[in-house]
Amino acid sequence: MPMPGEENNAVDYIYSADNLLYSEWKKKFLLLPRKSTFSKKRIWLEFAYTRTRKMKVNPPQFPINHLNRREWATADELMYHKLTGLDV
């Protein structure tokens, strides 16, 4: 985010964290392999958590909804990020 006194423009907002919308984490059982968003490890045949990430305003050089994605994580990864204070 820009500092007070700096000029705000659309590019700063489009690429900032304020432009992202996250859904709530939902618990699912994975029959097919998925790649964890945080550790990049393959998870399957276990319970995992999923959520969607969407952008309020899409950058004009990309197709619509190109940067929207589904994120996957295990319970251990979510707990680690919560305890270390990382924004999840």
PDB file with one MODEL, atoms N, CA, C and O in Angstrom:
MODEL        1
ATOM      1  N   MET A   1       0.846  -1.178   0.000  1.00  0.00           N
ATOM      2  CA  MET A   1       0.000   0.000   0.000  1.00  0.00           C
ATOM      3  C   MET A   1       0.889   1.239   0.000  1.00  0.00           C
ATOM      4  O   MET A   1       1.960   1.249   0.607  1.00  0.00           O
ATOM      5  N   PRO A   2       0.434   2.278  -0.686  1.00  0.00           N
ATOM      6  CA  PRO A   2       1.219   3.511  -0.718  1.00  0.00           C
ATOM      7  C   PRO A   2       1.249   4.189   0.646  1.00  0.00           C
ATOM      8  O   PRO A   2       0.332   4.041   1.455  1.00  0.00           O
ATOM      9  N   MET A   3       2.290   4.911   0.874  1.00  0.00           N
ATOM     10  CA  MET A   3       2.441   5.658   2.113  1.00  0.00           C
ATOM     11  C   MET A   3       1.555   6.891   2.063  1.00  0.00           C
ATOM     12  O   MET A   3       1.219   7.362   0.976  1.00  0.00           O
ATOM     13  N   PRO A   4       1.169   7.424   3.221  1.00  0.00           N
ATOM     14  CA  PRO A   4       0.372   8.655   3.219  1.00  0.00           C
ATOM     15  C   PRO A   4       1.136   9.772   2.512  1.00  0.00           C
ATOM     16  O   PRO A   4       2.339   9.945   2.707  1.00  0.00           O
ATOM     17  N   GLY A   5       0.422  10.510   1.701  1.00  0.00           N
ATOM     18  CA  GLY A   5       1.047  11.588   0.958  1.00  0.00           C
ATOM     19  C   GLY A   5       1.444  11.183  -0.454  1.00  0.00           C
ATOM     20  O   GLY A   5       1.638  12.047  -1.309  1.00  0.00           O
ATOM     21  N   GLU A   6       1.570   9.869  -0.719  1.00  0.00           N
ATOM     22  CA  GLU A   6       1.877   9.413  -2.055  1.00  0.00           C
ATOM     23  C   GLU A   6       0.598   9.341  -2.873  1.00  0.00           C
ATOM     24  O   GLU A   6      -0.500   9.194  -2.336  1.00  0.00           O
ATOM     25  N   GLU A   7       0.765   9.447  -4.171  1.00  0.00           N
ATOM     26  CA  GLU A   7      -0.398   9.402  -5.051  1.00  0.00           C
ATOM     27  C   GLU A   7      -0.876   7.967  -5.206  1.00  0.00           C
ATOM     28  O   GLU A   7      -0.071   7.077  -5.478  1.00  0.00           O
ATOM     29  N   ASN A   8      -2.158   7.730  -5.040  1.00  0.00           N
ATOM     30  CA  ASN A   8      -2.746   6.405  -5.241  1.00  0.00           C
ATOM     31  C   ASN A   8      -3.117   6.259  -6.707  1.00  0.00           C
ATOM     32  O   ASN A   8      -3.687   7.171  -7.307  1.00  0.00           O
ATOM     33  N   ASN A   9      -2.793   5.117  -7.273  1.00  0.00           N
ATOM     34  CA  ASN A   9      -3.227   4.873  -8.642  1.00  0.00           C
ATOM     35  C   ASN A   9      -3.758   3.453  -8.751  1.00  0.00           C
ATOM     36  O   ASN A   9      -3.621   2.655  -7.824  1.00  0.00           O
ATOM     37  N   ALA A  10      -4.363   3.147  -9.883  1.00  0.00           N
ATOM     38  CA  ALA A  10      -5.030   1.858 -10.070  1.00  0.00           C
ATOM     39  C   ALA A  10      -4.058   0.696 -10.043  1.00  0.00           C
ATOM     40  O   ALA A  10      -4.408  -0.383  -9.565  1.00  0.00           O
ATOM     41  N   VAL A  11      -2.845   0.888 -10.543  1.00  0.00           N
ATOM     42  CA  VAL A  11      -1.869  -0.205 -10.579  1.00  0.00           C
ATOM     43  C   VAL A  11      -1.493  -0.640  -9.168  1.00  0.00           C
ATOM     44  O   VAL A  11      -1.349  -1.835  -8.910  1.00  0.00           O
ATOM     45  N   ASP A  12      -1.333   0.302  -8.261  1.00  0.00           N
ATOM     46  CA  ASP A  12      -1.021  -0.048  -6.874  1.00  0.00           C
ATOM     47  C   ASP A  12      -2.121  -0.900  -6.266  1.00  0.00           C
ATOM     48  O   ASP A  12      -1.837  -1.855  -5.543  1.00  0.00           O
ATOM     49  N   TYR A  13      -3.366  -0.568  -6.549  1.00  0.00           N
ATOM     50  CA  TYR A  13      -4.479  -1.319  -5.985  1.00  0.00           C
ATOM     51  C   TYR A  13      -4.610  -2.692  -6.620  1.00  0.00           C
ATOM     52  O   TYR A  13      -4.840  -3.670  -5.910  1.00  0.00           O
ATOM     53  N   ILE A  14      -4.471  -2.795  -7.931  1.00  0.00           N
ATOM     54  CA  ILE A  14      -4.663  -4.072  -8.624  1.00  0.00           C
ATOM     55  C   ILE A  14      -3.684  -5.121  -8.130  1.00  0.00           C
ATOM     56  O   ILE A  14      -4.057  -6.285  -7.986  1.00  0.00           O
ATOM     57  N   TYR A  15      -2.448  -4.742  -7.867  1.00  0.00           N
ATOM     58  CA  TYR A  15      -1.433  -5.699  -7.445  1.00  0.00           C
ATOM     59  C   TYR A  15      -1.238  -5.738  -5.928  1.00  0.00           C
ATOM     60  O   TYR A  15      -0.261  -6.319  -5.455  1.00  0.00           O
ATOM     61  N   SER A  16      -2.138  -5.136  -5.164  1.00  0.00           N
ATOM     62  CA  SER A  16      -2.015  -5.156  -3.709  1.00  0.00           C
ATOM     63  C   SER A  16      -2.840  -6.294  -3.112  1.00  0.00           C
ATOM     64  O   SER A  16      -3.668  -6.902  -3.790  1.00  0.00           O
ATOM     65  N   ALA A  17      -2.600  -6.565  -1.849  1.00  0.00           N
ATOM     66  CA  ALA A  17      -3.346  -7.614  -1.144  1.00  0.00           C
ATOM     67  C   ALA A  17      -4.792  -7.188  -0.887  1.00  0.00           C
ATOM     68  O   ALA A  17      -5.637  -8.038  -0.609  1.00  0.00           O
ATOM     69  N   ASP A  18      -5.090  -5.900  -0.971  1.00  0.00           N
ATOM     70  CA  ASP A  18      -6.469  -5.424  -0.765  1.00  0.00           C
ATOM     71  C   ASP A  18      -7.389  -5.847  -1.900  1.00  0.00           C
ATOM     72  O   ASP A  18      -8.610  -5.814  -1.749  1.00  0.00           O
ATOM     73  N   ASN A  19      -6.827  -6.239  -3.023  1.00  0.00           N
ATOM     74  CA  ASN A  19      -7.615  -6.634  -4.192  1.00  0.00           C
ATOM     75  C   ASN A  19      -8.000  -8.119  -4.142  1.00  0.00           C
ATOM     76  O   ASN A  19      -8.738  -8.581  -5.012  1.00  0.00           O
ATOM     77  N   LEU A  20      -7.527  -8.868  -3.159  1.00  0.00           N
ATOM     78  CA  LEU A  20      -7.783 -10.305  -3.086  1.00  0.00           C
ATOM     79  C   LEU A  20      -8.941 -10.621  -2.152  1.00  0.00           C
ATOM     80  O   LEU A  20      -9.073 -10.025  -1.083  1.00  0.00           O
ATOM     81  N   LEU A  21      -9.772 -11.557  -2.565  1.00  0.00           N
ATOM     82  CA  LEU A  21     -10.861 -12.081  -1.743  1.00  0.00           C
ATOM     83  C   LEU A  21     -10.609 -13.566  -1.503  1.00  0.00           C
ATOM     84  O   LEU A  21     -10.384 -14.315  -2.453  1.00  0.00           O
ATOM     85  N   TYR A  22     -10.643 -13.995  -0.256  1.00  0.00           N
ATOM     86  CA  TYR A  22     -10.448 -15.392   0.091  1.00  0.00           C
ATOM     87  C   TYR A  22     -11.734 -15.953   0.681  1.00  0.00           C
ATOM     88  O   TYR A  22     -12.417 -15.273   1.446  1.00  0.00           O
ATOM     89  N   SER A  23     -12.065 -17.183   0.330  1.00  0.00           N
ATOM     90  CA  SER A  23     -13.201 -17.850   0.959  1.00  0.00           C
ATOM     91  C   SER A  23     -12.714 -18.520   2.245  1.00  0.00           C
ATOM     92  O   SER A  23     -11.520 -18.513   2.545  1.00  0.00           O
ATOM     93  N   GLU A  24     -13.631 -19.086   2.985  1.00  0.00           N
ATOM     94  CA  GLU A  24     -13.272 -19.808   4.215  1.00  0.00           C
ATOM     95  C   GLU A  24     -12.652 -21.156   3.849  1.00  0.00           C
ATOM     96  O   GLU A  24     -12.935 -21.714   2.789  1.00  0.00           O
ATOM     97  N   TRP A  25     -11.801 -21.674   4.744  1.00  0.00           N
ATOM     98  CA  TRP A  25     -11.218 -23.001   4.535  1.00  0.00           C
ATOM     99  C   TRP A  25     -12.306 -24.048   4.733  1.00  0.00           C
ATOM    100  O   TRP A  25     -13.071 -23.976   5.695  1.00  0.00           O
ATOM    101  N   LYS A  26     -12.377 -25.018   3.832  1.00  0.00           N
ATOM    102  CA  LYS A  26     -13.337 -26.119   3.938  1.00  0.00           C
ATOM    103  C   LYS A  26     -12.567 -27.435   3.932  1.00  0.00           C
ATOM    104  O   LYS A  26     -11.613 -27.613   3.174  1.00  0.00           O
ATOM    105  N   LYS A  27     -13.001 -28.350   4.792  1.00  0.00           N
ATOM    106  CA  LYS A  27     -12.338 -29.642   4.912  1.00  0.00           C
ATOM    107  C   LYS A  27     -12.898 -30.609   3.870  1.00  0.00           C
ATOM    108  O   LYS A  27     -14.113 -30.761   3.743  1.00  0.00           O
ATOM    109  N   LYS A  28     -12.002 -31.260   3.128  1.00  0.00           N
ATOM    110  CA  LYS A  28     -12.390 -32.220   2.085  1.00  0.00           C
ATOM    111  C   LYS A  28     -11.482 -33.447   2.182  1.00  0.00           C
ATOM    112  O   LYS A  28     -10.344 -33.359   2.644  1.00  0.00           O
ATOM    113  N   PHE A  29     -12.003 -34.585   1.741  1.00  0.00           N
ATOM    114  CA  PHE A  29     -11.178 -35.788   1.624  1.00  0.00           C
ATOM    115  C   PHE A  29     -10.713 -35.893   0.179  1.00  0.00           C
ATOM    116  O   PHE A  29     -11.526 -35.843  -0.744  1.00  0.00           O
ATOM    117  N   LEU A  30      -9.413 -36.037  -0.019  1.00  0.00           N
ATOM    118  CA  LEU A  30      -8.843 -36.049  -1.367  1.00  0.00           C
ATOM    119  C   LEU A  30      -8.632 -37.472  -1.857  1.00  0.00           C
ATOM    120  O   LEU A  30      -7.818 -38.211  -1.304  1.00  0.00           O
ATOM    121  N   LEU A  31      -9.354 -37.849  -2.881  1.00  0.00           N
ATOM    122  CA  LEU A  31      -9.126 -39.125  -3.539  1.00  0.00           C
ATOM    123  C   LEU A  31      -8.073 -38.992  -4.644  1.00  0.00           C
ATOM    124  O   LEU A  31      -7.291 -39.912  -4.884  1.00  0.00           O
ATOM    125  N   LEU A  32      -8.066 -37.848  -5.302  1.00  0.00           N
ATOM    126  CA  LEU A  32      -7.096 -37.586  -6.358  1.00  0.00           C
ATOM    127  C   LEU A  32      -5.984 -36.694  -5.823  1.00  0.00           C
ATOM    128  O   LEU A  32      -6.226 -35.859  -4.952  1.00  0.00           O
ATOM    129  N   PRO A  33      -4.776 -36.862  -6.333  1.00  0.00           N
ATOM    130  CA  PRO A  33      -3.662 -36.056  -5.819  1.00  0.00           C
ATOM    131  C   PRO A  33      -3.819 -34.565  -6.141  1.00  0.00           C
ATOM    132  O   PRO A  33      -4.264 -34.190  -7.226  1.00  0.00           O
ATOM    133  N   ARG A  34      -3.449 -33.744  -5.186  1.00  0.00           N
ATOM    134  CA  ARG A  34      -3.411 -32.294  -5.338  1.00  0.00           C
ATOM    135  C   ARG A  34      -2.077 -31.794  -4.801  1.00  0.00           C
ATOM    136  O   ARG A  34      -1.452 -32.454  -3.970  1.00  0.00           O
ATOM    137  N   LYS A  35      -1.649 -30.654  -5.263  1.00  0.00           N
ATOM    138  CA  LYS A  35      -0.402 -30.073  -4.781  1.00  0.00           C
ATOM    139  C   LYS A  35      -0.722 -28.992  -3.759  1.00  0.00           C
ATOM    140  O   LYS A  35      -1.547 -28.111  -4.001  1.00  0.00           O
ATOM    141  N   SER A  36      -0.054 -29.076  -2.614  1.00  0.00           N
ATOM    142  CA  SER A  36      -0.256 -28.108  -1.551  1.00  0.00           C
ATOM    143  C   SER A  36       0.236 -26.735  -2.001  1.00  0.00           C
ATOM    144  O   SER A  36       1.282 -26.622  -2.640  1.00  0.00           O
ATOM    145  N   THR A  37      -0.517 -25.704  -1.669  1.00  0.00           N
ATOM    146  CA  THR A  37      -0.156 -24.354  -2.067  1.00  0.00           C
ATOM    147  C   THR A  37       1.082 -23.865  -1.329  1.00  0.00           C
ATOM    148  O   THR A  37       1.880 -23.122  -1.900  1.00  0.00           O
ATOM    149  N   PHE A  38       1.258 -24.259  -0.089  1.00  0.00           N
ATOM    150  CA  PHE A  38       2.338 -23.728   0.731  1.00  0.00           C
ATOM    151  C   PHE A  38       3.617 -24.551   0.635  1.00  0.00           C
ATOM    152  O   PHE A  38       4.690 -23.987   0.422  1.00  0.00           O
ATOM    153  N   SER A  39       3.529 -25.861   0.785  1.00  0.00           N
ATOM    154  CA  SER A  39       4.736 -26.697   0.787  1.00  0.00           C
ATOM    155  C   SER A  39       5.043 -27.305  -0.575  1.00  0.00           C
ATOM    156  O   SER A  39       6.122 -27.865  -0.767  1.00  0.00           O
ATOM    157  N   LYS A  40       4.118 -27.206  -1.524  1.00  0.00           N
ATOM    158  CA  LYS A  40       4.268 -27.766  -2.875  1.00  0.00           C
ATOM    159  C   LYS A  40       4.401 -29.291  -2.868  1.00  0.00           C
ATOM    160  O   LYS A  40       4.860 -29.870  -3.853  1.00  0.00           O
ATOM    161  N   LYS A  41       4.008 -29.948  -1.776  1.00  0.00           N
ATOM    162  CA  LYS A  41       4.023 -31.407  -1.704  1.00  0.00           C
ATOM    163  C   LYS A  41       2.695 -31.957  -2.204  1.00  0.00           C
ATOM    164  O   LYS A  41       1.664 -31.289  -2.130  1.00  0.00           O
ATOM    165  N   ARG A  42       2.735 -33.166  -2.707  1.00  0.00           N
ATOM    166  CA  ARG A  42       1.533 -33.826  -3.191  1.00  0.00           C
ATOM    167  C   ARG A  42       0.773 -34.407  -1.998  1.00  0.00           C
ATOM    168  O   ARG A  42       1.347 -35.104  -1.161  1.00  0.00           O
ATOM    169  N   ILE A  43      -0.518 -34.110  -1.934  1.00  0.00           N
ATOM    170  CA  ILE A  43      -1.357 -34.659  -0.858  1.00  0.00           C
ATOM    171  C   ILE A  43      -2.521 -35.402  -1.497  1.00  0.00           C
ATOM    172  O   ILE A  43      -3.142 -34.920  -2.445  1.00  0.00           O
ATOM    173  N   TRP A  44      -2.807 -36.591  -0.956  1.00  0.00           N
ATOM    174  CA  TRP A  44      -3.948 -37.360  -1.435  1.00  0.00           C
ATOM    175  C   TRP A  44      -4.225 -38.491  -0.470  1.00  0.00           C
ATOM    176  O   TRP A  44      -3.368 -38.864   0.330  1.00  0.00           O
ATOM    177  N   LEU A  45      -5.443 -39.042  -0.551  1.00  0.00           N
ATOM    178  CA  LEU A  45      -5.945 -40.090   0.353  1.00  0.00           C
ATOM    179  C   LEU A  45      -5.875 -39.649   1.813  1.00  0.00           C
ATOM    180  O   LEU A  45      -5.552 -40.441   2.699  1.00  0.00           O
ATOM    181  N   GLU A  46      -6.181 -38.378   2.049  1.00  0.00           N
ATOM    182  CA  GLU A  46      -6.246 -37.840   3.406  1.00  0.00           C
ATOM    183  C   GLU A  46      -7.145 -36.605   3.381  1.00  0.00           C
ATOM    184  O   GLU A  46      -7.527 -36.116   2.317  1.00  0.00           O
ATOM    185  N   PHE A  47      -7.469 -36.117   4.565  1.00  0.00           N
ATOM    186  CA  PHE A  47      -8.259 -34.897   4.650  1.00  0.00           C
ATOM    187  C   PHE A  47      -7.350 -33.702   4.437  1.00  0.00           C
ATOM    188  O   PHE A  47      -6.226 -33.663   4.936  1.00  0.00           O
ATOM    189  N   ALA A  48      -7.850 -32.728   3.690  1.00  0.00           N
ATOM    190  CA  ALA A  48      -7.122 -31.491   3.433  1.00  0.00           C
ATOM    191  C   ALA A  48      -8.122 -30.344   3.429  1.00  0.00           C
ATOM    192  O   ALA A  48      -9.334 -30.562   3.417  1.00  0.00           O
ATOM    193  N   TYR A  49      -7.612 -29.144   3.440  1.00  0.00           N
ATOM    194  CA  TYR A  49      -8.454 -27.953   3.453  1.00  0.00           C
ATOM    195  C   TYR A  49      -8.281 -27.209   2.138  1.00  0.00           C
ATOM    196  O   TYR A  49      -7.190 -27.163   1.571  1.00  0.00           O
ATOM    197  N   THR A  50      -9.376 -26.628   1.664  1.00  0.00           N
ATOM    198  CA  THR A  50      -9.356 -25.915   0.395  1.00  0.00           C
ATOM    199  C   THR A  50     -10.090 -24.579   0.532  1.00  0.00           C
ATOM    200  O   THR A  50     -11.012 -24.440   1.336  1.00  0.00           O
ATOM    201  N   ARG A  51      -9.666 -23.615  -0.261  1.00  0.00           N
ATOM    202  CA  ARG A  51     -10.347 -22.329  -0.355  1.00  0.00           C
ATOM    203  C   ARG A  51     -10.085 -21.742  -1.737  1.00  0.00           C
ATOM    204  O   ARG A  51      -9.190 -22.196  -2.450  1.00  0.00           O
ATOM    205  N   THR A  52     -10.855 -20.747  -2.109  1.00  0.00           N
ATOM    206  CA  THR A  52     -10.646 -20.092  -3.396  1.00  0.00           C
ATOM    207  C   THR A  52     -10.124 -18.680  -3.168  1.00  0.00           C
ATOM    208  O   THR A  52     -10.469 -18.013  -2.193  1.00  0.00           O
ATOM    209  N   ARG A  53      -9.283 -18.250  -4.099  1.00  0.00           N
ATOM    210  CA  ARG A  53      -8.757 -16.891  -4.087  1.00  0.00           C
ATOM    211  C   ARG A  53      -9.228 -16.205  -5.362  1.00  0.00           C
ATOM    212  O   ARG A  53      -9.011 -16.707  -6.465  1.00  0.00           O
ATOM    213  N   LYS A  54      -9.869 -15.061  -5.202  1.00  0.00           N
ATOM    214  CA  LYS A  54     -10.363 -14.306  -6.351  1.00  0.00           C
ATOM    215  C   LYS A  54      -9.871 -12.877  -6.250  1.00  0.00           C
ATOM    216  O   LYS A  54      -9.586 -12.374  -5.162  1.00  0.00           O
ATOM    217  N   MET A  55      -9.776 -12.235  -7.394  1.00  0.00           N
ATOM    218  CA  MET A  55      -9.399 -10.827  -7.438  1.00  0.00           C
ATOM    219  C   MET A  55     -10.653  -9.990  -7.682  1.00  0.00           C
ATOM    220  O   MET A  55     -11.490 -10.344  -8.512  1.00  0.00           O
ATOM    221  N   LYS A  56     -10.779  -8.876  -6.953  1.00  0.00           N
ATOM    222  CA  LYS A  56     -11.910  -7.974  -7.162  1.00  0.00           C
ATOM    223  C   LYS A  56     -11.819  -7.325  -8.539  1.00  0.00           C
ATOM    224  O   LYS A  56     -12.801  -7.277  -9.279  1.00  0.00           O
ATOM    225  N   VAL A  57     -10.626  -6.826  -8.874  1.00  0.00           N
ATOM    226  CA  VAL A  57     -10.389  -6.170 -10.156  1.00  0.00           C
ATOM    227  C   VAL A  57      -9.257  -6.918 -10.847  1.00  0.00           C
ATOM    228  O   VAL A  57      -8.166  -7.035 -10.288  1.00  0.00           O
ATOM    229  N   ASN A  58      -9.496  -7.423 -12.051  1.00  0.00           N
ATOM    230  CA  ASN A  58      -8.483  -8.157 -12.794  1.00  0.00           C
ATOM    231  C   ASN A  58      -7.559  -7.198 -13.538  1.00  0.00           C
ATOM    232  O   ASN A  58      -8.013  -6.177 -14.055  1.00  0.00           O
ATOM    233  N   PRO A  59      -6.248  -7.522 -13.596  1.00  0.00           N
ATOM    234  CA  PRO A  59      -5.346  -6.706 -14.402  1.00  0.00           C
ATOM    235  C   PRO A  59      -5.762  -6.768 -15.873  1.00  0.00           C
ATOM    236  O   PRO A  59      -6.133  -7.838 -16.356  1.00  0.00           O
ATOM    237  N   PRO A  60      -5.709  -5.663 -16.583  1.00  0.00           N
ATOM    238  CA  PRO A  60      -6.227  -5.637 -17.959  1.00  0.00           C
ATOM    239  C   PRO A  60      -5.450  -6.493 -18.950  1.00  0.00           C
ATOM    240  O   PRO A  60      -6.005  -6.868 -19.982  1.00  0.00           O
ATOM    241  N   GLN A  61      -4.183  -6.817 -18.676  1.00  0.00           N
ATOM    242  CA  GLN A  61      -3.407  -7.585 -19.650  1.00  0.00           C
ATOM    243  C   GLN A  61      -3.678  -9.084 -19.581  1.00  0.00           C
ATOM    244  O   GLN A  61      -3.181  -9.830 -20.425  1.00  0.00           O
ATOM    245  N   PHE A  62      -4.457  -9.549 -18.593  1.00  0.00           N
ATOM    246  CA  PHE A  62      -4.766 -10.970 -18.463  1.00  0.00           C
ATOM    247  C   PHE A  62      -6.234 -11.212 -18.818  1.00  0.00           C
ATOM    248  O   PHE A  62      -7.056 -10.304 -18.696  1.00  0.00           O
ATOM    249  N   PRO A  63      -6.570 -12.429 -19.257  1.00  0.00           N
ATOM    250  CA  PRO A  63      -7.986 -12.752 -19.479  1.00  0.00           C
ATOM    251  C   PRO A  63      -8.761 -12.702 -18.157  1.00  0.00           C
ATOM    252  O   PRO A  63      -8.175 -12.805 -17.079  1.00  0.00           O
ATOM    253  N   ILE A  64     -10.066 -12.546 -18.255  1.00  0.00           N
ATOM    254  CA  ILE A  64     -10.908 -12.463 -17.059  1.00  0.00           C
ATOM    255  C   ILE A  64     -10.794 -13.763 -16.264  1.00  0.00           C
ATOM    256  O   ILE A  64     -10.835 -14.848 -16.843  1.00  0.00           O
ATOM    257  N   ASN A  65     -10.651 -13.660 -14.953  1.00  0.00           N
ATOM    258  CA  ASN A  65     -10.531 -14.775 -14.001  1.00  0.00           C
ATOM    259  C   ASN A  65      -9.267 -15.610 -14.206  1.00  0.00           C
ATOM    260  O   ASN A  65      -9.214 -16.743 -13.729  1.00  0.00           O
ATOM    261  N   HIS A  66      -8.271 -15.105 -14.882  1.00  0.00           N
ATOM    262  CA  HIS A  66      -7.037 -15.861 -15.121  1.00  0.00           C
ATOM    263  C   HIS A  66      -6.246 -16.069 -13.824  1.00  0.00           C
ATOM    264  O   HIS A  66      -5.627 -17.118 -13.646  1.00  0.00           O
ATOM    265  N   LEU A  67      -6.259 -15.106 -12.937  1.00  0.00           N
ATOM    266  CA  LEU A  67      -5.462 -15.185 -11.713  1.00  0.00           C
ATOM    267  C   LEU A  67      -6.234 -15.750 -10.524  1.00  0.00           C
ATOM    268  O   LEU A  67      -5.683 -15.846  -9.427  1.00  0.00           O
ATOM    269  N   ASN A  68      -7.485 -16.121 -10.716  1.00  0.00           N
ATOM    270  CA  ASN A  68      -8.242 -16.780  -9.648  1.00  0.00           C
ATOM    271  C   ASN A  68      -7.756 -18.217  -9.531  1.00  0.00           C
ATOM    272  O   ASN A  68      -7.432 -18.850 -10.536  1.00  0.00           O
ATOM    273  N   ARG A  69      -7.704 -18.737  -8.302  1.00  0.00           N
ATOM    274  CA  ARG A  69      -7.220 -20.108  -8.124  1.00  0.00           C
ATOM    275  C   ARG A  69      -7.808 -20.746  -6.877  1.00  0.00           C
ATOM    276  O   ARG A  69      -8.392 -20.077  -6.024  1.00  0.00           O
ATOM    277  N   ARG A  70      -7.637 -22.057  -6.797  1.00  0.00           N
ATOM    278  CA  ARG A  70      -8.036 -22.849  -5.630  1.00  0.00           C
ATOM    279  C   ARG A  70      -6.762 -23.227  -4.880  1.00  0.00           C
ATOM    280  O   ARG A  70      -5.800 -23.709  -5.477  1.00  0.00           O
ATOM    281  N   GLU A  71      -6.765 -23.005  -3.572  1.00  0.00           N
ATOM    282  CA  GLU A  71      -5.605 -23.310  -2.742  1.00  0.00           C
ATOM    283  C   GLU A  71      -5.898 -24.526  -1.877  1.00  0.00           C
ATOM    284  O   GLU A  71      -7.021 -24.722  -1.413  1.00  0.00           O
ATOM    285  N   TRP A  72      -4.863 -25.344  -1.669  1.00  0.00           N
ATOM    286  CA  TRP A  72      -4.972 -26.559  -0.863  1.00  0.00           C
ATOM    287  C   TRP A  72      -3.930 -26.523   0.248  1.00  0.00           C
ATOM    288  O   TRP A  72      -2.828 -26.009   0.057  1.00  0.00           O
ATOM    289  N   ALA A  73      -4.283 -27.070   1.409  1.00  0.00           N
ATOM    290  CA  ALA A  73      -3.353 -27.128   2.533  1.00  0.00           C
ATOM    291  C   ALA A  73      -3.760 -28.254   3.476  1.00  0.00           C
ATOM    292  O   ALA A  73      -4.933 -28.616   3.563  1.00  0.00           O
ATOM    293  N   THR A  74      -2.775 -28.797   4.176  1.00  0.00           N
ATOM    294  CA  THR A  74      -3.058 -29.800   5.198  1.00  0.00           C
ATOM    295  C   THR A  74      -3.300 -29.092   6.530  1.00  0.00           C
ATOM    296  O   THR A  74      -3.030 -27.898   6.666  1.00  0.00           O
ATOM    297  N   ALA A  75      -3.803 -29.824   7.494  1.00  0.00           N
ATOM    298  CA  ALA A  75      -4.061 -29.256   8.817  1.00  0.00           C
ATOM    299  C   ALA A  75      -2.757 -28.798   9.469  1.00  0.00           C
ATOM    300  O   ALA A  75      -2.734 -27.776  10.154  1.00  0.00           O
ATOM    301  N   ASP A  76      -1.677 -29.546   9.259  1.00  0.00           N
ATOM    302  CA  ASP A  76      -0.380 -29.167   9.822  1.00  0.00           C
ATOM    303  C   ASP A  76       0.118 -27.838   9.263  1.00  0.00           C
ATOM    304  O   ASP A  76       0.653 -27.011  10.002  1.00  0.00           O
ATOM    305  N   GLU A  77      -0.057 -27.634   7.964  1.00  0.00           N
ATOM    306  CA  GLU A  77       0.390 -26.387   7.349  1.00  0.00           C
ATOM    307  C   GLU A  77      -0.424 -25.196   7.847  1.00  0.00           C
ATOM    308  O   GLU A  77       0.128 -24.126   8.107  1.00  0.00           O
ATOM    309  N   LEU A  78      -1.732 -25.383   7.978  1.00  0.00           N
ATOM    310  CA  LEU A  78      -2.564 -24.304   8.493  1.00  0.00           C
ATOM    311  C   LEU A  78      -2.197 -23.955   9.929  1.00  0.00           C
ATOM    312  O   LEU A  78      -2.140 -22.779  10.289  1.00  0.00           O
ATOM    313  N   MET A  79      -1.949 -24.963  10.744  1.00  0.00           N
ATOM    314  CA  MET A  79      -1.574 -24.723  12.136  1.00  0.00           C
ATOM    315  C   MET A  79      -0.213 -24.027  12.223  1.00  0.00           C
ATOM    316  O   MET A  79      -0.032 -23.126  13.042  1.00  0.00           O
ATOM    317  N   TYR A  80       0.738 -24.435  11.390  1.00  0.00           N
ATOM    318  CA  TYR A  80       2.062 -23.814  11.370  1.00  0.00           C
ATOM    319  C   TYR A  80       1.951 -22.327  11.018  1.00  0.00           C
ATOM    320  O   TYR A  80       2.569 -21.487  11.672  1.00  0.00           O
ATOM    321  N   HIS A  81       1.174 -22.006   9.999  1.00  0.00           N
ATOM    322  CA  HIS A  81       1.034 -20.626   9.579  1.00  0.00           C
ATOM    323  C   HIS A  81       0.291 -19.795  10.624  1.00  0.00           C
ATOM    324  O   HIS A  81       0.585 -18.613  10.803  1.00  0.00           O
ATOM    325  N   LYS A  82      -0.659 -20.404  11.304  1.00  0.00           N
ATOM    326  CA  LYS A  82      -1.396 -19.689  12.342  1.00  0.00           C
ATOM    327  C   LYS A  82      -0.496 -19.398  13.553  1.00  0.00           C
ATOM    328  O   LYS A  82      -0.545 -18.303  14.112  1.00  0.00           O
ATOM    329  N   LEU A  83       0.319 -20.374  13.954  1.00  0.00           N
ATOM    330  CA  LEU A  83       1.186 -20.201  15.115  1.00  0.00           C
ATOM    331  C   LEU A  83       2.360 -19.266  14.846  1.00  0.00           C
ATOM    332  O   LEU A  83       2.818 -18.577  15.757  1.00  0.00           O
ATOM    333  N   THR A  84       2.850 -19.232  13.616  1.00  0.00           N
ATOM    334  CA  THR A  84       3.970 -18.338  13.293  1.00  0.00           C
ATOM    335  C   THR A  84       3.502 -16.932  12.950  1.00  0.00           C
ATOM    336  O   THR A  84       4.326 -16.028  12.812  1.00  0.00           O
ATOM    337  N   GLY A  85       2.198 -16.730  12.810  1.00  0.00           N
ATOM    338  CA  GLY A  85       1.671 -15.405  12.540  1.00  0.00           C
ATOM    339  C   GLY A  85       1.680 -15.024  11.082  1.00  0.00           C
ATOM    340  O   GLY A  85       1.436 -13.865  10.747  1.00  0.00           O
ATOM    341  N   LEU A  86       1.959 -15.976  10.201  1.00  0.00           N
ATOM    342  CA  LEU A  86       1.920 -15.681   8.782  1.00  0.00           C
ATOM    343  C   LEU A  86       0.477 -15.540   8.330  1.00  0.00           C
ATOM    344  O   LEU A  86      -0.405 -16.232   8.839  1.00  0.00           O
ATOM    345  N   ASP A  87       0.235 -14.665   7.394  1.00  0.00           N
ATOM    346  CA  ASP A  87      -1.131 -14.414   6.932  1.00  0.00           C
ATOM    347  C   ASP A  87      -1.562 -15.548   6.016  1.00  0.00           C
ATOM    348  O   ASP A  87      -0.991 -15.740   4.942  1.00  0.00           O
ATOM    349  N   VAL A  88      -2.570 -16.297   6.444  1.00  0.00           N
ATOM    350  CA  VAL A  88      -3.089 -17.412   5.641  1.00  0.00           C
ATOM    351  C   VAL A  88      -4.534 -17.173   5.335  1.00  0.00           C
ATOM    352  O   VAL A  88      -5.168 -17.991   4.668  1.00  0.00           O
TER     353      VAL A  88
ENDMDL
END
